[in-house]
Amino acid sequence: MKAANFVLAACLIAGACMSAPAAQAQEASAQQTPAQQAPARTLKLDGRALALGGSLAAPHLWQQYKQRFVSSTGRVIDTANGLISHSEGQGYGMLLAVAANDRAAFERIWAWTRANLMVRDDQLIAWRWEPGQRPAVSDMNNASDGDILIAWALAEAAELWADVAHRASGRRIAVEIGRKLALFKSPHGALLLPGVSGFSTDDRPDGPILNLSYYVFPAFARLGAVAPEIDWAGLSQSGLDHIKRARFGESGLPTDWISLRDGAPRPADGFAPQFSYNAIRIPLYLAWAGLGDWEHYSAFHAWAVGKRALATVDVKTGRDVDRLQDRGYASIGVLLACAIDRTPAGPEFRALREVEHYYPATLHLIALAAANLRYQSCVKG
């Protein structure tokens, strides 16, 4: 979870950040009027659950990544965000270690996570650790995407290395996700709250709040191995349904933060109405899982493949906000082209740029692992 978003969410728990007329005006200006639709296409996706172990198949890239972003103690460092660490980064690091079949690195990252972020009174993970601060964890809230990534990584590690302790740890976190973050009896269908605090109908006047990039679809397909009593398939289907419904403005793209207060999705109050650094992961997770149909992908495909330059988008105005110039962001388009068109990836897909920060570099390696796992014909040679 990006730091500014979560801090803002905490500030909004006590009440709305705008008046009702302002909220209505925002809603009216961001109606779900999809972008001009490209002709419907039939996709040939295979949504089978696939084991992640060894899928990265690029040891030189993993070594570069470790040297730049993983400390000797196992802390994954967000180089563009004050050198903080967070549950999301620890989860990505653990997943990439499994994908690289690097058990030593996995154990270091997991050990640091346990020692520094598992400080709550439950099995969930505090979302942010800040160097130079005492205490380093100043916000005890969790972030459900970080919890899911870590539980999934443990489940994958348990299978790859036949480790019952990792299976037990993954199960404890996964069961807690099902108990505290998944709302299976919601009038909106199964919902995944972004955190235990700050996003429910009790916490916010415009709640419940969703962040669709927290629906980590490839994880849901695998977490049943450690927590079969949780309806992961139902949570996955609900996420797919919400992706189709949460289409705003001419771009037809979802915002990072979405309110379901009135049933129909709309941009959440107090957050920028933008398709931004969170939501860009939605098509990555869809393609990684091999799920969805053309309606799920069309707006993302137009954004990632059809535009000359990637950017975050203000869904109200349709204007680009921040240019996403790092190559790691472009890897999302490469993966979508693989999944939808079977377009071969170029040689740059197997190279990390030295100037890239943690987040785009991470998205790059995740997209490469996903392509190796599910779309091998795109990355041969």
N, C-alpha and C positions, 0 to 999 in steps of 0.2 A: 504494500500500500504506500502511495506517495505521501510524504510527511505532511505537506500543507493540507491535503484533503482530510486526513484523519484528525489533525488539530482542529480544523474547521468543524468537523462533525461533532467533536466534543463540545465546542462552543455552542452548537445548535441544540443540544439535548434539552435545554430548559425552555425553548420556545422558538416560534417561527422567526426568520430573519427578514421577512418582508410582510407587508400588509396583505390582506386578502385581495384587494383590488390589484395590487402589484403582481401577486401570484397569478391571478386570473389573466392579467395582461400578458405575463410571460407564457402562460399556457396557450393563450390564443395565438401568440406569435411563433410558437413552436409546435404547431399542429402536426400530426403524423401524416404528412402528405409526402409519400415516397418520391424519391427521385425518378426521373424519367426511366422507366423500366426497359432494360434490354430484353430481347426475346427470351422466353423461358428456355432453359436447356436441361437436358437429362444428364445428370452426373453419375459417374461410375465410381462410387465410393464404397469402401469395404470397412465397415465399422467394427470388425472383430477386435476384441481385447488382445493386445499384443504386449509381450514382456519387453521392458525397456533395456535390460541388461546388455551391454556391449554394442548398443545401436549407434553410438557416436562415430565410431570407426575413423577417428581423426585424432590420433594421440598427440600430434604436434600442436593442434589447436587447443586441446585440453591443457597441455603443459603451458602454453602461452597464457591461457586464461588463469590458471592457478598462480602463475608468477605475478600476474598483474592485480588479481582481485581476491585471492585467498591467502590469509596470513599463515604463518607457521603454526599458529594455535588453532586454525580452523575458522577464523572469523572471515565471512564474506563481506567485502568492503564496497560500499556504494560510493564510487569516486566522484560522482557529480552532485552529491547530496551531503556535503559536510563530513565525508568519510564515516558516516553512520553505518550500522548494520541493522538488518530487520529480518523478521521471520520469512518474508518472501525470498530474500536473498539467500538465507541459509537453506531454504527448501530447494531453490534452484540449484545451489551448489551441490547438495546431496544428490539430486536427480542426475546432474551432469556427471558426478563421480560414478554413479551406477552405470550411466550410459557409456562411460569410458572404462568401465570395469576396473576402477581404481579404489580398492577397498581401503587402503591406508588413508587416502584423502577423505573418503566418506566418513571414516571413524573420527578423524580430527574435526570435521565440520559438525558432525552430530554431537561430539563431546562438548564442543564450545556452545552449541545451542542448548544442550541440557543444563550446562553450568551457568549460563548467563541469561537465557530467555525463558526458561521454564521455572518462573518465579511466582506464578499465580497459585491459587489454592485449588486449582483443578488441573486437568491434563492439557489445557490449551496453552498457547505460547504468547507471551508478551510481544508486541509487534515491533518495538523500536529500542535500540541500544545506541547510546550516543557517547562517543569517546570524550573525555574531559569533563563529563558531567558526573556528579555524585548526588544521588544514585544514577548510574548509567541508564537504568530503566526508570523513566519518570512517569510513564503512562502505562498502567497495568492492563489496559484493554488489549484484546487480541485482534488479529486480522484473519478472516476465515480463509483467504487464499493461501496465506502462509501456513496455517494449520493443515490445509488440504495437501499442499505440496510436500510438507514434511512427512505426514502420515503416508502418503503415496510413495515417497522415496524409501521409507522404512519397509513398506510392503514389497517393493521391488528388490531391495537389498536382501530381505529375508528369503526371497525365492532364488535370487542369483547366487547367494553365498550360503544357502541352507542354514540360516541363523535364526533360531527360535526366539532369541532375546529381541531382535529387531521386529520380528512379527508381533510379539507381545506389546512392544512400545507403539508400533503402528496401530495396533488394535485399540489401545487405550485412547489415543488421540482421535481416531476415527469414530469411536463410539461417542466421545464427548462432542464431536462435531454434530453427530446425529441428534444428541440430546439437547444441545444448547444453541445451535446455529441453524438447523434445518427445521422449518415449520411445515409439517406435512398436512396439516388440517386447515391451512389458510384458505380464505375465500378466493384467493388469487392463484390457487394451486400450490404445489410445493415450492417454498421459498428458501433461499439461502441468505441469511442476514450477513452483512459484511463484518459484523463484530457483535460480541455479546451485549455491549452497551452503546447506545447512541443512535440506533437505526430502526427500532420497532415503533409500533403505533403508540406505545406508552412513552417513548422517548422523544418523539417529534410529532408536531401537528400534521406534517405531510407524510408521516410514516405509514407503512413500511417503506424503507429505502433499499433499493437493489444496486449492486454493482455487477453487471453481467460478465465482467472479466474475471470475477471470482468463481464462476462456474467452470471449473477445470475439467472439461469433459473427458480427456483421456485418463484422468485420475479416477473419476466415477466408475469407469469400466473395470478398474483394477482393485478398488478398495473393498469390493465384495469378498475378496480372498481373505481379508482379515476381520471384516465386520459385516457378515452376510445378513444380519438382522436389520441393517439400515437399507432403506429403499433408494439406493443410488440410481437405479434406472428411472424411478419416478422423478428424482431431483434433476436428472439429466434431461428428461423429456420436458419438464417445466421450464428449464433454462432455454431449450430450443424454442418453446412456445413464446417465451418473453422476448427472445431475439427477433422473432417475426413481428411482434406487436410494437416493440420500442423503436419506431422509425420516425425520425423528426426532420422537418424541413425538407428542402429540395434535395438535399444529399441522401435522405433516407437512412442516415446513420444514427445509432444510439448515442446518448451522452454517457459520460462516466458514471454519473449518479442519477438514479431514476426513482421518482416517487410513484407509488401505486395507491395513494390515498383514495382516489376517486375511482379506482378500478382500472381505468385506461392509463397506461404509462405516460408520464410527462417528466421533463427535466426537474430534478429535485431543487427545492428552494435553497438559496444561499450558496449554491455551487455554480461555477461557470457552466453555461449550457453548451458544453463542448464534447465532441468526440476527440478524446485526448490520450494521454500516455497510459491510462488504464485500459480504455476500451479497445485500443489497437491490438490487444492480445486476444480479443474474441475470435476473429477469423483464424488466428494461429491455433487456438485450442480446438476449433471446429475441424480444421484440416488435419491436425495431429490425431484426433480421434476418428477421423473418417466418417463424420456424421453430417446430416443435414441434406437439404436439397437446394436447388438454384435460388429459391426465395431467401434462404438463409445467407447465401454468399453474394448475391448480385451487387448490393451496395458496397460491400467490402472489396469485391473484385474491381469495381469501378474506381474506388479510392486507391487501392494498392497497385493495380496493374494498368489502369486506364489513364491515370494522371501523369503529367510530365515530372512532377516533383511531389513527394509525400509531404503532408503537413497535418497538424491537428486542425480541426474544423469547428467553427462556431455554427451550430445547427440553426440558430435563429436567422443569421444573416447569410449563411452559406459561404462566408469568407474563410480563407486560410488564416490560421493564427500563428503557429510556430512551424517553421520548416524542419523536417526530420532528415537532416543531411547525413547522419552517420549511416554507413552501409548496413549495420545491423538491423535498422528499421526496414530497409529495402528487402531483407530476407523474408519478411512476411509476404511480400508480393511474389517472391520466388517460390515459396511454399504453396501459395494459392495457385500460381500458374502450373505447378506440378500437379496439384490435386484436381484442378478443373480442366486444364488443357493438356496435361502431360508434357508441358514445355520443358526441355532439358535445361538444367541450371548451368550457368556459366562458371568458369574457373574461380571467379571472385567469391563464389559461395563457399569455397573451401579455404578462405584466407581471412584472418582477422586483421583489421587495421590497428596499428599501434596507438593511434590517437583516440580511439573510441573509449567511452566510459563504460562502467559496469552494465547499465541497463541495455543499451543496444547490442553490446557484445554478448550478453546473456541471451537475448532474443535470437541472435544469430546462431548460437550453438544449439539452442532448443529447436529452431527451425531445421537445422541440418540433421539433428538426431531424428526428428519427426520424418523428414524426407527419406533418410536412410532406412527407417523402420517401415514406412508405409508406401513410399513412392520411389522404389529403388531405380526404376528406369530413368528417372529424372537426374540422378546423380552419378550415373555410371561414367567411368572414364576420368 
